[in-house]
Amino acid sequence: MPYLDIILLAMLAGFVIFKLRSVLGRRTGHERRPTDPFAEPPETNDNGNIVRLPDRSAESLDATDDDASGSSMAAGIMQIKLADDSFDEREFLHGAKAAFAMIVEAFAKGDVDGLRPLLSRELYGGFASAIEAREKAGEVQETTIVTIRSADVVEASLENRIAKVTVEFVTEQVKVTRGPDGEVIEGDPDRIDILTDIWTFARDIGNRDPNWELVATRVPED
């Protein structure tokens, strides 16, 4: 009898194992394969959780003018950094603000020698001519920069090893032009004006000289 019980239990156990394998080993079409953490995820447009990312090329972007301008500026900054690993945007803006103050002060005083190393040859000619005309008229310009409210890079490019960065300055200034007798002929010594100037600086990144030159100036269009 004990042997008969053992045989019956063995048969029962075998039957249960068979039923479990028949259920657990059946594929229903919804199984997930083991995850390989080093495998690249498949790209698919099915209704699953993995989808193809949208095309991020320039042709596929429907950007506004501001977005396009910002992208162009960022691309220009990146080109300059790749060509000149010493370029730092913060340090550049710090130097640009210092140059702005020096140039404005030198122009007001008629200091052509102080302007020469800060300006391109073409721009220097224009500044020098304006100073000469002012002196011939017996006029004196007084300019005080109260504060530089902001200085932001608005354009950047690299072409033929020439890096160009355009900065928009918003400043508070007191500007007065006096005639030969000292009378005020333009401006108000008691008024602070908020002015916006857009200056473009350039540098040959193949040159060891780290200094930038002012190559163009303009004011925002109305």
C-alpha positions as YAML, in Angstrom:
chain: A
units: angstrom
residues:
- id: 1
  name: MET
  ca: [0.00, 0.00, 0.00]
- id: 2
  name: PRO
  ca: [2.75, 2.58, 0.76]
- id: 3
  name: TYR
  ca: [4.27, 1.88, -2.66]
- id: 4
  name: LEU
  ca: [0.88, 2.39, -4.29]
- id: 5
  name: ASP
  ca: [0.46, 5.77, -2.55]
- id: 6
  name: ILE
  ca: [3.89, 6.90, -3.74]
- id: 7
  name: ILE
  ca: [3.08, 5.90, -7.32]
- id: 8
  name: LEU
  ca: [-0.24, 7.76, -7.20]
- id: 9
  name: LEU
  ca: [1.41, 10.90, -5.79]
- id: 10
  name: ALA
  ca: [4.11, 10.78, -8.47]
- id: 11
  name: MET
  ca: [1.48, 10.47, -11.18]
- id: 12
  name: LEU
  ca: [-0.47, 13.39, -9.69]
- id: 13
  name: ALA
  ca: [2.65, 15.58, -9.51]
- id: 14
  name: GLY
  ca: [3.50, 14.77, -13.11]
- id: 15
  name: PHE
  ca: [0.01, 15.72, -14.24]
- id: 16
  name: VAL
  ca: [0.18, 19.08, -12.42]
- id: 17
  name: ILE
  ca: [3.61, 19.91, -13.89]
- id: 18
  name: PHE
  ca: [2.33, 19.05, -17.37]
- id: 19
  name: LYS
  ca: [-0.65, 21.39, -17.00]
- id: 20
  name: LEU
  ca: [1.54, 24.23, -15.68]
- id: 21
  name: ARG
  ca: [3.98, 23.91, -18.56]
- id: 22
  name: SER
  ca: [1.15, 23.84, -21.06]
- id: 23
  name: VAL
  ca: [-0.11, 27.17, -19.68]
- id: 24
  name: LEU
  ca: [3.14, 28.99, -18.83]
- id: 25
  name: GLY
  ca: [4.92, 27.97, -22.00]
- id: 26
  name: ARG
  ca: [2.20, 29.13, -24.39]
- id: 27
  name: ARG
  ca: [2.86, 32.27, -26.50]
- id: 28
  name: THR
  ca: [-0.07, 34.61, -26.82]
- id: 29
  name: GLY
  ca: [1.65, 37.19, -29.06]
- id: 30
  name: HIS
  ca: [1.88, 39.81, -26.26]
- id: 31
  name: GLU
  ca: [5.07, 38.71, -24.57]
- id: 32
  name: ARG
  ca: [7.97, 41.18, -24.14]
- id: 33
  name: ARG
  ca: [11.48, 40.12, -24.95]
- id: 34
  name: PRO
  ca: [14.16, 40.51, -22.27]
- id: 35
  name: THR
  ca: [15.49, 44.05, -22.20]
- id: 36
  name: ASP
  ca: [19.05, 44.62, -23.39]
- id: 37
  name: PRO
  ca: [20.26, 47.84, -21.71]
- id: 38
  name: PHE
  ca: [22.99, 48.31, -24.35]
- id: 39
  name: ALA
  ca: [20.81, 47.77, -27.38]
- id: 40
  name: GLU
  ca: [19.62, 50.79, -29.37]
- id: 41
  name: PRO
  ca: [15.84, 51.22, -29.21]
- id: 42
  name: PRO
  ca: [14.10, 50.49, -32.49]
- id: 43
  name: GLU
  ca: [12.60, 53.39, -34.41]
- id: 44
  name: THR
  ca: [8.98, 52.84, -35.20]
- id: 45
  name: ASN
  ca: [5.86, 54.82, -35.92]
- id: 46
  name: ASP
  ca: [3.56, 52.15, -34.51]
- id: 47
  name: ASN
  ca: [1.21, 52.82, -31.66]
- id: 48
  name: GLY
  ca: [3.79, 51.63, -29.15]
- id: 49
  name: ASN
  ca: [5.69, 53.77, -26.67]
- id: 50
  name: ILE
  ca: [8.73, 54.27, -28.92]
- id: 51
  name: VAL
  ca: [8.26, 56.76, -31.73]
- id: 52
  name: ARG
  ca: [10.60, 58.46, -34.17]
- id: 53
  name: LEU
  ca: [11.66, 61.95, -33.14]
- id: 54
  name: PRO
  ca: [10.62, 64.73, -35.53]
- id: 55
  name: ASP
  ca: [13.15, 65.94, -38.07]
- id: 56
  name: ARG
  ca: [15.18, 68.77, -36.56]
- id: 57
  name: SER
  ca: [16.89, 69.94, -39.72]
- id: 58
  name: ALA
  ca: [16.61, 73.61, -40.72]
- id: 59
  name: GLU
  ca: [14.23, 72.72, -43.56]
- id: 60
  name: SER
  ca: [11.72, 71.17, -41.19]
- id: 61
  name: LEU
  ca: [11.61, 74.00, -38.66]
- id: 62
  name: ASP
  ca: [8.72, 76.41, -38.86]
- id: 63
  name: ALA
  ca: [10.34, 79.12, -36.75]
- id: 64
  name: THR
  ca: [9.51, 82.76, -36.31]
- id: 65
  name: ASP
  ca: [11.94, 85.45, -37.40]
- id: 66
  name: ASP
  ca: [13.11, 85.85, -33.81]
- id: 67
  name: ASP
  ca: [13.73, 82.12, -33.46]
- id: 68
  name: ALA
  ca: [15.62, 82.06, -36.75]
- id: 69
  name: SER
  ca: [17.68, 85.05, -35.69]
- id: 70
  name: GLY
  ca: [18.46, 83.43, -32.36]
- id: 71
  name: SER
  ca: [19.44, 80.19, -34.03]
- id: 72
  name: SER
  ca: [21.68, 82.02, -36.48]
- id: 73
  name: MET
  ca: [23.37, 83.90, -33.65]
- id: 74
  name: ALA
  ca: [23.89, 80.71, -31.63]
- id: 75
  name: ALA
  ca: [25.34, 78.99, -34.68]
- id: 76
  name: GLY
  ca: [27.70, 81.92, -35.23]
- id: 77
  name: ILE
  ca: [28.85, 81.85, -31.61]
- id: 78
  name: MET
  ca: [29.48, 78.11, -31.87]
- id: 79
  name: GLN
  ca: [31.52, 78.57, -35.07]
- id: 80
  name: ILE
  ca: [33.69, 81.16, -33.36]
- id: 81
  name: LYS
  ca: [34.21, 78.95, -30.31]
- id: 82
  name: LEU
  ca: [35.16, 75.97, -32.47]
- id: 83
  name: ALA
  ca: [37.70, 78.07, -34.35]
- id: 84
  name: ASP
  ca: [38.97, 79.87, -31.25]
- id: 85
  name: ASP
  ca: [38.66, 77.92, -28.01]
- id: 86
  name: SER
  ca: [39.72, 81.01, -26.03]
- id: 87
  name: PHE
  ca: [36.53, 82.87, -26.99]
- id: 88
  name: ASP
  ca: [34.21, 83.35, -24.04]
- id: 89
  name: GLU
  ca: [30.93, 85.22, -24.45]
- id: 90
  name: ARG
  ca: [30.92, 86.72, -20.97]
- id: 91
  name: GLU
  ca: [34.48, 87.99, -21.21]
- id: 92
  name: PHE
  ca: [33.78, 89.37, -24.66]
- id: 93
  name: LEU
  ca: [30.76, 91.35, -23.41]
- id: 94
  name: HIS
  ca: [32.80, 92.65, -20.48]
- id: 95
  name: GLY
  ca: [35.43, 93.91, -22.91]
- id: 96
  name: ALA
  ca: [32.80, 95.26, -25.30]
- id: 97
  name: LYS
  ca: [31.26, 97.41, -22.55]
- id: 98
  name: ALA
  ca: [34.69, 98.76, -21.63]
- id: 99
  name: ALA
  ca: [35.42, 99.51, -25.29]
- id: 100
  name: PHE
  ca: [32.05, 101.26, -25.66]
- id: 101
  name: ALA
  ca: [32.83, 103.62, -22.80]
- id: 102
  name: MET
  ca: [36.35, 104.31, -24.06]
- id: 103
  name: ILE
  ca: [35.24, 105.02, -27.62]
- id: 104
  name: VAL
  ca: [32.35, 107.28, -26.61]
- id: 105
  name: GLU
  ca: [34.62, 109.23, -24.25]
- id: 106
  name: ALA
  ca: [37.47, 109.51, -26.78]
- id: 107
  name: PHE
  ca: [35.11, 110.70, -29.52]
- id: 108
  name: ALA
  ca: [33.58, 113.34, -27.26]
- id: 109
  name: LYS
  ca: [37.04, 114.63, -26.31]
- id: 110
  name: GLY
  ca: [38.29, 114.51, -29.89]
- id: 111
  name: ASP
  ca: [41.04, 112.04, -28.92]
- id: 112
  name: VAL
  ca: [41.88, 110.57, -32.32]
- id: 113
  name: ASP
  ca: [44.99, 108.83, -31.00]
- id: 114
  name: GLY
  ca: [42.90, 107.03, -28.38]
- id: 115
  name: LEU
  ca: [40.41, 105.95, -31.05]
- id: 116
  name: ARG
  ca: [42.95, 104.60, -33.54]
- id: 117
  name: PRO
  ca: [43.65, 101.19, -31.90]
- id: 118
  name: LEU
  ca: [39.97, 100.60, -31.14]
- id: 119
  name: LEU
  ca: [38.51, 101.16, -34.61]
- id: 120
  name: SER
  ca: [38.95, 99.60, -38.02]
- id: 121
  name: ARG
  ca: [40.74, 101.74, -40.59]
- id: 122
  name: GLU
  ca: [37.51, 102.58, -42.42]
- id: 123
  name: LEU
  ca: [35.56, 103.46, -39.28]
- id: 124
  name: TYR
  ca: [38.46, 105.47, -37.88]
- id: 125
  name: GLY
  ca: [38.39, 107.65, -40.96]
- id: 126
  name: GLY
  ca: [34.73, 108.49, -40.37]
- id: 127
  name: PHE
  ca: [35.24, 109.27, -36.68]
- id: 128
  name: ALA
  ca: [38.30, 111.41, -37.39]
- id: 129
  name: SER
  ca: [36.43, 113.39, -40.08]
- id: 130
  name: ALA
  ca: [33.54, 114.06, -37.69]
- id: 131
  name: ILE
  ca: [35.94, 115.26, -35.00]
- id: 132
  name: GLU
  ca: [37.75, 117.52, -37.48]
- id: 133
  name: ALA
  ca: [34.48, 119.06, -38.67]
- id: 134
  name: ARG
  ca: [33.39, 119.67, -35.10]
- id: 135
  name: GLU
  ca: [36.67, 121.35, -34.22]
- id: 136
  name: LYS
  ca: [36.53, 123.59, -37.31]
- id: 137
  name: ALA
  ca: [33.07, 124.72, -36.22]
- id: 138
  name: GLY
  ca: [34.43, 125.52, -32.78]
- id: 139
  name: GLU
  ca: [32.03, 123.08, -31.16]
- id: 140
  name: VAL
  ca: [32.66, 120.98, -28.07]
- id: 141
  name: GLN
  ca: [30.85, 117.77, -27.21]
- id: 142
  name: GLU
  ca: [30.26, 116.65, -23.64]
- id: 143
  name: THR
  ca: [29.13, 113.08, -23.12]
- id: 144
  name: THR
  ca: [28.62, 111.31, -19.83]
- id: 145
  name: ILE
  ca: [27.61, 107.65, -19.66]
- id: 146
  name: VAL
  ca: [25.48, 107.40, -16.56]
- id: 147
  name: THR
  ca: [25.04, 103.64, -16.81]
- id: 148
  name: ILE
  ca: [25.04, 100.80, -19.30]
- id: 149
  name: ARG
  ca: [21.65, 99.20, -18.82]
- id: 150
  name: SER
  ca: [22.34, 96.18, -21.00]
- id: 151
  name: ALA
  ca: [24.74, 94.78, -23.56]
- id: 152
  name: ASP
  ca: [23.49, 91.78, -25.51]
- id: 153
  name: VAL
  ca: [24.90, 89.84, -28.45]
- id: 154
  name: VAL
  ca: [22.40, 90.02, -31.31]
- id: 155
  name: GLU
  ca: [24.48, 88.71, -34.24]
- id: 156
  name: ALA
  ca: [27.55, 86.54, -34.66]
- id: 157
  name: SER
  ca: [29.36, 85.06, -37.63]
- id: 158
  name: LEU
  ca: [32.65, 83.62, -38.83]
- id: 159
  name: GLU
  ca: [33.76, 84.05, -42.42]
- id: 160
  name: ASN
  ca: [37.25, 83.62, -43.87]
- id: 161
  name: ARG
  ca: [38.73, 83.50, -40.36]
- id: 162
  name: ILE
  ca: [37.13, 86.87, -39.52]
- id: 163
  name: ALA
  ca: [34.87, 86.65, -36.47]
- id: 164
  name: LYS
  ca: [32.17, 89.30, -36.15]
- id: 165
  name: VAL
  ca: [29.99, 89.86, -33.11]
- id: 166
  name: THR
  ca: [27.28, 92.51, -32.96]
- id: 167
  name: VAL
  ca: [26.21, 93.91, -29.61]
- id: 168
  name: GLU
  ca: [23.16, 96.00, -28.78]
- id: 169
  name: PHE
  ca: [23.94, 98.55, -26.06]
- id: 170
  name: VAL
  ca: [21.19, 100.27, -24.11]
- id: 171
  name: THR
  ca: [22.66, 103.13, -22.10]
- id: 172
  name: GLU
  ca: [21.72, 106.20, -20.12]
- id: 173
  name: GLN
  ca: [23.71, 109.21, -21.29]
- id: 174
  name: VAL
  ca: [23.89, 112.95, -20.91]
- id: 175
  name: LYS
  ca: [24.95, 114.44, -24.25]
- id: 176
  name: VAL
  ca: [25.53, 118.11, -24.89]
- id: 177
  name: THR
  ca: [27.11, 120.00, -27.77]
- id: 178
  name: ARG
  ca: [28.27, 123.55, -27.07]
- id: 179
  name: GLY
  ca: [29.10, 126.27, -29.55]
- id: 180
  name: PRO
  ca: [32.15, 128.56, -29.62]
- id: 181
  name: ASP
  ca: [30.68, 130.75, -26.88]
- id: 182
  name: GLY
  ca: [29.87, 127.81, -24.63]
- id: 183
  name: GLU
  ca: [26.17, 127.99, -25.32]
- id: 184
  name: VAL
  ca: [24.24, 124.72, -25.63]
- id: 185
  name: ILE
  ca: [23.33, 124.14, -29.26]
- id: 186
  name: GLU
  ca: [22.23, 120.52, -28.89]
- id: 187
  name: GLY
  ca: [21.17, 118.37, -25.96]
- id: 188
  name: ASP
  ca: [20.37, 119.22, -22.35]
- id: 189
  name: PRO
  ca: [22.90, 119.01, -19.50]
- id: 190
  name: ASP
  ca: [20.07, 118.29, -17.06]
- id: 191
  name: ARG
  ca: [18.47, 115.47, -19.05]
- id: 192
  name: ILE
  ca: [19.38, 111.81, -19.14]
- id: 193
  name: ASP
  ca: [18.59, 110.15, -22.45]
- id: 194
  name: ILE
  ca: [18.12, 106.41, -22.94]
- id: 195
  name: LEU
  ca: [19.99, 105.49, -26.11]
- id: 196
  name: THR
  ca: [20.32, 102.28, -28.09]
- id: 197
  name: ASP
  ca: [23.41, 101.65, -30.19]
- id: 198
  name: ILE
  ca: [24.25, 98.57, -32.25]
- id: 199
  name: TRP
  ca: [27.96, 98.02, -32.69]
- id: 200
  name: THR
  ca: [29.79, 95.30, -34.60]
- id: 201
  name: PHE
  ca: [33.21, 94.14, -33.45]
- id: 202
  name: ALA
  ca: [35.57, 92.01, -35.55]
- id: 203
  name: ARG
  ca: [38.79, 90.06, -35.08]
- id: 204
  name: ASP
  ca: [40.99, 87.87, -37.24]
- id: 205
  name: ILE
  ca: [41.11, 84.67, -35.19]
- id: 206
  name: GLY
  ca: [44.24, 83.63, -37.07]
- id: 207
  name: ASN
  ca: [46.04, 86.65, -35.61]
- id: 208
  name: ARG
  ca: [47.76, 86.38, -32.24]
- id: 209
  name: ASP
  ca: [46.42, 89.80, -31.28]
- id: 210
  name: PRO
  ca: [43.40, 89.05, -29.04]
- id: 211
  name: ASN
  ca: [41.93, 92.55, -29.36]
- id: 212
  name: TRP
  ca: [38.70, 93.24, -31.23]
- id: 213
  name: GLU
  ca: [38.09, 96.27, -33.46]
- id: 214
  name: LEU
  ca: [34.89, 98.22, -33.87]
- id: 215
  name: VAL
  ca: [34.00, 97.91, -37.57]
- id: 216
  name: ALA
  ca: [30.43, 99.22, -37.82]
- id: 217
  name: THR
  ca: [27.88, 101.25, -35.86]
- id: 218
  name: ARG
  ca: [24.18, 101.79, -36.36]
- id: 219
  name: VAL
  ca: [21.00, 102.60, -34.50]
- id: 220
  name: PRO
  ca: [17.79, 100.50, -34.51]
- id: 221
  name: GLU
  ca: [15.43, 101.18, -37.33]
- id: 222
  name: ASP
  ca: [12.21, 102.91, -36.32]
...
